[in-house]
């Protein structure tokens, strides 16, 4: 199975936007995808905060 390049993934993300999408919409979509992928990478590497710790931080 061939891997898809980041450029190809970016093009596909922009291609799926509605016809009336703005440049800002495209930038937001690409930033969102990049942030999700970074979070997944961090999670896979074990760089996470336990759920209970997050709850404590929000209840301060």
C-alpha positions in Angstrom: 0.0 0.0 0.0 1.6 3.3 -1.1 1.9 6.0 1.5 0.2 9.3 0.8 2.5 12.4 1.0 1.7 15.3 3.3 1.3 17.4 0.2 -1.3 15.0 -1.3 -3.2 14.9 2.1 -3.2 18.7 2.2 -4.5 18.9 -1.4 -7.3 16.4 -0.6 -8.3 18.4 2.5 -8.6 21.6 0.5 -10.3 19.8 -2.4 -13.1 18.6 0.0 -13.9 22.1 1.1 -17.1 23.6 -0.3 -16.8 25.7 -3.5 -17.5 28.9 -1.6 -14.7 28.3 1.0 -12.2 31.0 1.6 -8.4 30.9 1.9 -9.0 31.3 5.7 -11.2 28.2 5.7 -8.5 26.2 4.0 -5.9 27.4 6.4 -8.1 26.5 9.4 -8.7 23.0 8.0 -5.0 22.4 7.4 -4.1 23.7 10.9 -6.8 21.5 12.5 -5.5 18.4 10.7 -2.0 19.2 11.7 -3.0 19.7 15.4 -5.0 16.4 15.5 -2.1 14.5 13.9 0.4 16.0 16.4 -1.9 15.1 19.3 -2.2 11.5 18.0 1.6 11.3 17.7 2.1 12.6 21.2 -0.5 10.1 22.5 1.2 7.2 20.8 4.5 8.2 22.4 2.8 8.3 25.8 3.0 12.1 26.2 -0.5 12.4 27.8 -2.0 13.9 30.9 -4.2 11.4 32.9 -8.0 12.2 32.9 -8.0 12.8 36.7 -5.2 15.4 36.4 -7.1 17.3 33.7 -10.2 17.3 35.9 -8.2 18.7 38.8 -6.8 21.5 36.6 -10.3 22.5 35.4 -11.7 22.5 38.9 -9.2 25.0 40.3 
